[in-house]
Amino acid sequence: MEMTNAQRLILSNQYKMMTMLDPANAERYRRLQTIIERGYGLQMRELDREFGELKEETCRTIIDIMEMYHGVACFLV
């Protein structure tokens, strides 16, 4: 994951805020903040894994199901 210094600073600050907002996961956020601040390239790849991606076909199937549900709900009202 390539990031500019400004992006790293922003992300580091977000992890710092999450540490305060979510004390139950504070240790995890501190670790991620350290990785970002120090620019540990290998560990920064971990961040990529947290961002999943659905295939377009899966997204379309989900949208179709939601539209069908909406249609049924409107019909019942």
N, CA, C and O atoms as a printed pandas DataFrame, in Angstrom:
     atom_number atom_name residue_name chain_id  residue_number  x_coord  y_coord  z_coord
0              1         N          MET        A               1    0.854   -1.166    0.000
1              2        CA          MET        A               1    0.000    0.000    0.000
2              3         C          MET        A               1    0.901    1.229    0.000
3              4         O          MET        A               1    1.686    1.439    0.925
4              5         N          GLU        A               2    0.780    2.020   -1.024
5              6        CA          GLU        A               2    1.557    3.258   -1.122
6              7         C          GLU        A               2    0.721    4.417   -0.580
7              8         O          GLU        A               2   -0.436    4.591   -0.961
8              9         N          MET        A               3    1.315    5.197    0.303
9             10        CA          MET        A               3    0.633    6.366    0.864
10            11         C          MET        A               3    1.613    7.519    0.945
11            12         O          MET        A               3    2.809    7.332    1.168
12            13         N          THR        A               4    1.080    8.711    0.759
13            14        CA          THR        A               4    1.901    9.900    0.952
14            15         C          THR        A               4    2.069   10.124    2.456
15            16         O          THR        A               4    1.366    9.520    3.267
16            17         N          ASN        A               5    2.996   10.989    2.811
17            18        CA          ASN        A               5    3.179   11.309    4.235
18            19         C          ASN        A               5    1.918   11.925    4.821
19            20         O          ASN        A               5    1.569   11.657    5.970
20            21         N          ALA        A               6    1.233   12.752    4.034
21            22        CA          ALA        A               6   -0.009   13.374    4.517
22            23         C          ALA        A               6   -1.069   12.305    4.781
23            24         O          ALA        A               6   -1.769   12.366    5.792
24            25         N          GLN        A               7   -1.194   11.335    3.888
25            26        CA          GLN        A               7   -2.166   10.261    4.079
26            27         C          GLN        A               7   -1.821    9.428    5.311
27            28         O          GLN        A               7   -2.706    9.030    6.068
28            29         N          ARG        A               8   -0.538    9.170    5.501
29            30        CA          ARG        A               8   -0.114    8.414    6.682
30            31         C          ARG        A               8   -0.434    9.177    7.959
31            32         O          ARG        A               8   -0.875    8.580    8.941
32            33         N          LEU        A               9   -0.219   10.486    7.959
33            34        CA          LEU        A               9   -0.527   11.299    9.135
34            35         C          LEU        A               9   -2.022   11.267    9.437
35            36         O          LEU        A               9   -2.422   11.113   10.591
36            37         N          ILE        A              10   -2.837   11.411    8.412
37            38        CA          ILE        A              10   -4.296   11.382    8.594
38            39         C          ILE        A              10   -4.727   10.033    9.163
39            40         O          ILE        A              10   -5.503    9.980   10.116
40            41         N          LEU        A              11   -4.228    8.948    8.582
41            42        CA          LEU        A              11   -4.599    7.613    9.051
42            43         C          LEU        A              11   -4.106    7.372   10.475
43            44         O          LEU        A              11   -4.812    6.766   11.281
44            45         N          SER        A              12   -2.906    7.840   10.785
45            46        CA          SER        A              12   -2.377    7.710   12.138
46            47         C          SER        A              12   -3.282    8.423   13.141
47            48         O          SER        A              12   -3.579    7.887   14.210
48            49         N          ASN        A              13   -3.714    9.620   12.794
49            50        CA          ASN        A              13   -4.617   10.369   13.674
50            51         C          ASN        A              13   -5.960    9.662   13.830
51            52         O          ASN        A              13   -6.550    9.683   14.910
52            53         N          GLN        A              14   -6.442    9.042   12.767
53            54        CA          GLN        A              14   -7.708    8.307   12.861
54            55         C          GLN        A              14   -7.574    7.110   13.802
55            56         O          GLN        A              14   -8.476    6.829   14.591
56            57         N          TYR        A              15   -6.445    6.410   13.712
57            58        CA          TYR        A              15   -6.228    5.289   14.629
58            59         C          TYR        A              15   -6.120    5.781   16.067
59            60         O          TYR        A              15   -6.580    5.111   16.991
60            61         N          LYS        A              16   -5.517    6.940   16.256
61            62        CA          LYS        A              16   -5.418    7.509   17.606
62            63         C          LYS        A              16   -6.812    7.809   18.163
63            64         O          LYS        A              16   -7.095    7.526   19.327
64            65         N          MET        A              17   -7.673    8.379   17.328
65            66        CA          MET        A              17   -9.048    8.658   17.761
66            67         C          MET        A              17   -9.811    7.367   18.042
67            68         O          MET        A              17  -10.567    7.291   19.011
68            69         N          MET        A              18   -9.615    6.349   17.197
69            70        CA          MET        A              18  -10.301    5.075   17.411
70            71         C          MET        A              18   -9.864    4.431   18.722
71            72         O          MET        A              18  -10.657    3.757   19.379
72            73         N          THR        A              19   -8.607    4.638   19.102
73            74        CA          THR        A              19   -8.119    4.127   20.383
74            75         C          THR        A              19   -8.934    4.711   21.530
75            76         O          THR        A              19   -9.253    4.013   22.493
76            77         N          MET        A              20   -9.267    5.985   21.422
77            78        CA          MET        A              20  -10.043    6.651   22.470
78            79         C          MET        A              20  -11.523    6.283   22.403
79            80         O          MET        A              20  -12.180    6.163   23.437
80            81         N          LEU        A              21  -12.048    6.104   21.192
81            82        CA          LEU        A              21  -13.471    5.818   21.021
82            83         C          LEU        A              21  -13.827    4.356   21.278
83            84         O          LEU        A              21  -14.958    4.048   21.652
84            85         N          ASP        A              22  -12.875    3.468   21.081
85            86        CA          ASP        A              22  -13.128    2.032   21.200
86            87         C          ASP        A              22  -12.055    1.382   22.075
87            88         O          ASP        A              22  -11.175    0.688   21.566
88            89         N          PRO        A              23  -12.127    1.605   23.393
89            90        CA          PRO        A              23  -11.091    1.086   24.291
90            91         C          PRO        A              23  -10.926   -0.433   24.232
91            92         O          PRO        A              23   -9.841   -0.945   24.506
92            93         N          ALA        A              24  -11.972   -1.145   23.885
93            94        CA          ALA        A              24  -11.887   -2.606   23.823
94            95         C          ALA        A              24  -10.895   -3.067   22.753
95            96         O          ALA        A              24  -10.299   -4.137   22.877
96            97         N          ASN        A              25  -10.722   -2.273   21.721
97            98        CA          ASN        A              25   -9.797   -2.614   20.631
98            99         C          ASN        A              25   -8.605   -1.663   20.563
99           100         O          ASN        A              25   -7.936   -1.566   19.535
100          101         N          ALA        A              26   -8.348   -0.966   21.660
101          102        CA          ALA        A              26   -7.302    0.063   21.679
102          103         C          ALA        A              26   -5.929   -0.485   21.309
103          104         O          ALA        A              26   -5.175    0.169   20.589
104          105         N          GLU        A              27   -5.602   -1.669   21.789
105          106        CA          GLU        A              27   -4.275   -2.235   21.508
106          107         C          GLU        A              27   -4.089   -2.473   20.009
107          108         O          GLU        A              27   -3.014   -2.222   19.463
108          109         N          ARG        A              28   -5.115   -2.945   19.367
109          110        CA          ARG        A              28   -5.051   -3.178   17.916
110          111         C          ARG        A              28   -4.832   -1.870   17.172
111          112         O          ARG        A              28   -4.009   -1.796   16.260
112          113         N          TYR        A              29   -5.580   -0.831   17.569
113          114        CA          TYR        A              29   -5.439    0.470   16.906
114          115         C          TYR        A              29   -4.063    1.082   17.158
115          116         O          TYR        A              29   -3.495    1.718   16.270
116          117         N          ARG        A              30   -3.525    0.894   18.361
117          118        CA          ARG        A              30   -2.178    1.400   18.651
118          119         C          ARG        A              30   -1.143    0.715   17.761
119          120         O          ARG        A              30   -0.226    1.357   17.249
120          121         N          ARG        A              31   -1.301   -0.577   17.587
121          122        CA          ARG        A              31   -0.380   -1.328   16.726
122          123         C          ARG        A              31   -0.457   -0.813   15.291
123          124         O          ARG        A              31    0.573   -0.584   14.658
124          125         N          LEU        A              32   -1.671   -0.631   14.779
125          126        CA          LEU        A              32   -1.837   -0.125   13.418
126          127         C          LEU        A              32   -1.286    1.293   13.286
127          128         O          LEU        A              32   -0.700    1.643   12.262
128          129         N          GLN        A              33   -1.475    2.101   14.317
129          130        CA          GLN        A              33   -0.945    3.464   14.306
130          131         C          GLN        A              33    0.581    3.436   14.221
131          132         O          GLN        A              33    1.175    4.207   13.467
132          133         N          THR        A              34    1.210    2.561   14.981
133          134        CA          THR        A              34    2.673    2.438   14.942
134          135         C          THR        A              34    3.147    2.006   13.562
135          136         O          THR        A              34    4.127    2.541   13.043
136          137         N          ILE        A              35    2.459    1.045   12.968
137          138        CA          ILE        A              35    2.819    0.574   11.622
138          139         C          ILE        A              35    2.780    1.726   10.632
139          140         O          ILE        A              35    3.694    1.882    9.822
140          141         N          ILE        A              36    1.731    2.531   10.693
141          142        CA          ILE        A              36    1.571    3.656    9.765
142          143         C          ILE        A              36    2.621    4.724   10.029
143          144         O          ILE        A              36    3.265    5.207    9.097
144          145         N          GLU        A              37    2.797    5.094   11.285
145          146        CA          GLU        A              37    3.736    6.171   11.615
146          147         C          GLU        A              37    5.170    5.826   11.226
147          148         O          GLU        A              37    5.912    6.687   10.753
148          149         N          ARG        A              38    5.555    4.581   11.422
149          150        CA          ARG        A              38    6.940    4.187   11.148
150          151         C          ARG        A              38    7.144    3.677    9.730
151          152         O          ARG        A              38    8.273    3.429    9.306
152          153         N          GLY        A              39    6.045    3.522    9.001
153          154        CA          GLY        A              39    6.150    3.135    7.594
154          155         C          GLY        A              39    6.636    1.719    7.375
155          156         O          GLY        A              39    7.361    1.454    6.416
156          157         N          TYR        A              40    6.248    0.806    8.249
157          158        CA          TYR        A              40    6.651   -0.590    8.096
158          159         C          TYR        A              40    5.938   -1.186    6.882
159          160         O          TYR        A              40    4.774   -1.578    6.958
160          161         N          GLY        A              41    6.657   -1.245    5.768
161          162        CA          GLY        A              41    6.070   -1.673    4.498
162          163         C          GLY        A              41    5.428   -3.045    4.534
163          164         O          GLY        A              41    4.321   -3.227    4.027
164          165         N          LEU        A              42    6.106   -4.003    5.123
165          166        CA          LEU        A              42    5.571   -5.362    5.160
166          167         C          LEU        A              42    4.272   -5.418    5.958
167          168         O          LEU        A              42    3.297   -6.037    5.532
168          169         N          GLN        A              43    4.269   -4.769    7.114
169          170        CA          GLN        A              43    3.073   -4.777    7.950
170          171         C          GLN        A              43    1.954   -3.922    7.349
171          172         O          GLN        A              43    0.776   -4.167    7.609
172          173         N          MET        A              44    2.320   -2.927    6.552
173          174        CA          MET        A              44    1.285   -2.088    5.940
174          175         C          MET        A              44    0.435   -2.895    4.963
175          176         O          MET        A              44   -0.698   -2.520    4.662
176          177         N          ARG        A              45    0.986   -4.005    4.472
177          178        CA          ARG        A              45    0.191   -4.879    3.598
178          179         C          ARG        A              45   -1.001   -5.471    4.342
179          180         O          ARG        A              45   -2.014   -5.806    3.728
180          181         N          GLU        A              46   -0.884   -5.599    5.662
181          182        CA          GLU        A              46   -2.005   -6.092    6.467
182          183         C          GLU        A              46   -3.229   -5.210    6.275
183          184         O          GLU        A              46   -4.362   -5.693    6.267
184          185         N          LEU        A              47   -2.993   -3.924    6.124
185          186        CA          LEU        A              47   -4.104   -2.988    5.970
186          187         C          LEU        A              47   -4.883   -3.276    4.694
187          188         O          LEU        A              47   -6.104   -3.118    4.659
188          189         N          ASP        A              48   -4.178   -3.698    3.644
189          190        CA          ASP        A              48   -4.848   -4.028    2.389
190          191         C          ASP        A              48   -5.821   -5.185    2.566
191          192         O          ASP        A              48   -6.881   -5.210    1.940
192          193         N          ARG        A              49   -5.469   -6.132    3.405
193          194        CA          ARG        A              49   -6.313   -7.315    3.599
194          195         C          ARG        A              49   -7.631   -6.969    4.271
195          196         O          ARG        A              49   -8.613   -7.697    4.121
196          197         N          GLU        A              50   -7.665   -5.880    5.003
197          198        CA          GLU        A              50   -8.890   -5.509    5.699
198          199         C          GLU        A              50   -9.926   -4.897    4.764
199          200         O          GLU        A              50  -11.094   -4.764    5.128
200          201         N          PHE        A              51   -9.501   -4.529    3.571
201          202        CA          PHE        A              51  -10.413   -3.949    2.605
202          203         C          PHE        A              51  -10.777   -5.013    1.585
203          204         O          PHE        A              51  -10.015   -5.289    0.658
204          205         N          GLY        A              52  -11.939   -5.603    1.764
205          206        CA          GLY        A              52  -12.386   -6.636    0.841
206          207         C          GLY        A              52  -13.010   -6.020   -0.399
207          208         O          GLY        A              52  -13.235   -4.813   -0.483
208          209         N          GLU        A              53  -13.275   -6.879   -1.341
209          210        CA          GLU        A              53  -13.903   -6.412   -2.569
210          211         C          GLU        A              53  -14.828   -7.505   -3.074
211          212         O          GLU        A              53  -14.444   -8.672   -3.158
212          213         N          LEU        A              54  -16.055   -7.112   -3.411
213          214        CA          LEU        A              54  -17.005   -8.056   -3.979
214          215         C          LEU        A              54  -16.953   -7.980   -5.491
215          216         O          LEU        A              54  -16.747   -6.912   -6.068
216          217         N          LYS        A              55  -17.144   -9.130   -6.127
217          218        CA          LYS        A              55  -17.208   -9.147   -7.583
218          219         C          LYS        A              55  -18.465   -8.414   -8.026
219          220         O          LYS        A              55  -19.450   -8.361   -7.290
220          221         N          GLU        A              56  -18.431   -7.847   -9.233
221          222        CA          GLU        A              56  -19.574   -7.105   -9.762
222          223         C          GLU        A              56  -20.816   -7.992   -9.808
223          224         O          GLU        A              56  -21.914   -7.535   -9.490
224          225         N          GLU        A              57  -20.655   -9.234  -10.193
225          226        CA          GLU        A              57  -21.787  -10.161  -10.280
226          227         C          GLU        A              57  -22.458  -10.337   -8.918
227          228         O          GLU        A              57  -23.685  -10.365   -8.827
228          229         N          THR        A              58  -21.654  -10.454   -7.864
229          230        CA          THR        A              58  -22.187  -10.591   -6.509
230          231         C          THR        A              58  -22.941   -9.334   -6.103
231          232         O          THR        A              58  -24.013   -9.420   -5.504
232          233         N          CYS        A              59  -22.390   -8.171   -6.423
233          234        CA          CYS        A              59  -23.052   -6.901   -6.103
234          235         C          CYS        A              59  -24.404   -6.809   -6.802
235          236         O          CYS        A              59  -25.394   -6.399   -6.197
236          237         N          ARG        A              60  -24.443   -7.189   -8.067
237          238        CA          ARG        A              60  -25.700   -7.133   -8.825
238          239         C          ARG        A              60  -26.735   -8.095   -8.240
239          240         O          ARG        A              60  -27.921   -7.768   -8.183
240          241         N          THR        A              61  -26.301   -9.262   -7.812
241          242        CA          THR        A              61  -27.214  -10.223   -7.189
242          243         C          THR        A              61  -27.800   -9.646   -5.910
243          244         O          THR        A              61  -29.000   -9.766   -5.665
244          245         N          ILE        A              62  -26.968   -9.029   -5.104
245          246        CA          ILE        A              62  -27.435   -8.419   -3.857
246          247         C          ILE        A              62  -28.434   -7.307   -4.144
247          248         O          ILE        A              62  -29.466   -7.208   -3.480
248          249         N          ILE        A              63  -28.133   -6.470   -5.132
249          250        CA          ILE        A              63  -29.049   -5.380   -5.500
250          251         C          ILE        A              63  -30.373   -5.951   -5.985
251          252         O          ILE        A              63  -31.432   -5.444   -5.616
252          253         N          ASP        A              64  -30.333   -6.999   -6.807
253          254        CA          ASP        A              64  -31.564   -7.631   -7.291
254          255         C          ASP        A              64  -32.412   -8.152   -6.140
255          256         O          ASP        A              64  -33.630   -7.972   -6.133
256          257         N          ILE        A              65  -31.778   -8.793   -5.170
257          258        CA          ILE        A              65  -32.504   -9.317   -4.008
258          259         C          ILE        A              65  -33.120   -8.180   -3.205
259          260         O          ILE        A              65  -34.265   -8.277   -2.762
260          261         N          MET        A              66  -32.361   -7.096   -3.015
261          262        CA          MET        A              66  -32.884   -5.952   -2.263
262          263         C          MET        A              66  -34.059   -5.310   -2.995
263          264         O          MET        A              66  -35.035   -4.912   -2.359
264          265         N          GLU        A              67  -33.980   -5.204   -4.313
265          266        CA          GLU        A              67  -35.078   -4.633   -5.093
266          267         C          GLU        A              67  -36.306   -5.533   -5.030
267          268         O          GLU        A              67  -37.432   -5.043   -4.950
268          269         N          MET        A              68  -36.095   -6.848   -5.067
269          270        CA          MET        A              68  -37.205   -7.782   -4.955
270          271         C          MET        A              68  -37.875   -7.630   -3.584
271          272         O          MET        A              68  -39.102   -7.580   -3.493
272          273         N          TYR        A              69  -37.084   -7.558   -2.540
273          274        CA          TYR        A              69  -37.620   -7.376   -1.193
274          275         C          TYR        A              69  -38.416   -6.074   -1.107
275          276         O          TYR        A              69  -39.508   -6.043   -0.540
276          277         N          HIS        A              70  -37.864   -5.004   -1.673
277          278        CA          HIS        A              70  -38.551   -3.713   -1.665
278          279         C          HIS        A              70  -39.890   -3.823   -2.393
279          280         O          HIS        A              70  -40.898   -3.292   -1.928
280          281         N          GLY        A              71  -39.899   -4.512   -3.535
281          282        CA          GLY        A              71  -41.134   -4.692   -4.290
282          283         C          GLY        A              71  -42.175   -5.463   -3.508
283          284         O          GLY        A              71  -43.353   -5.105   -3.524
284          285         N          VAL        A              72  -41.760   -6.517   -2.823
285          286        CA          VAL        A              72  -42.682   -7.314   -2.014
286          287         C          VAL        A              72  -43.198   -6.481   -0.848
287          288         O          VAL        A              72  -44.389   -6.522   -0.539
288          289         N          ALA        A              73  -42.326   -5.733   -0.205
289          290        CA          ALA        A              73  -42.725   -4.906    0.938
290          291         C          ALA        A              73  -43.729   -3.842    0.514
291          292         O          ALA        A              73  -44.685   -3.570    1.241
292          293         N          CYS        A              74  -43.524   -3.238   -0.654
293          294        CA          CYS        A              74  -44.453   -2.219   -1.147
294          295         C          CYS        A              74  -45.800   -2.841   -1.495
295          296         O          CYS        A              74  -46.843   -2.216   -1.304
296          297         N          PHE        A              75  -45.779   -4.061   -2.001
297          298        CA          PHE        A              75  -47.005   -4.756   -2.381
298          299         C          PHE        A              75  -47.844   -5.083   -1.154
299          300         O          PHE        A              75  -49.073   -5.037   -1.214
300          301         N          LEU        A              76  -47.193   -5.412   -0.046
301          302        CA          LEU        A              76  -47.894   -5.807    1.170
302          303         C          LEU        A              76  -48.484   -4.629    1.930
303          304         O          LEU        A              76  -49.370   -4.806    2.766
304          305         N          VAL        A              77  -48.004   -3.448    1.646
305          306        CA          VAL        A              77  -48.470   -2.267    2.393
306          307         C          VAL        A              77  -49.740   -1.741    1.841
307          308         O          VAL        A              77  -50.271   -0.753    2.348
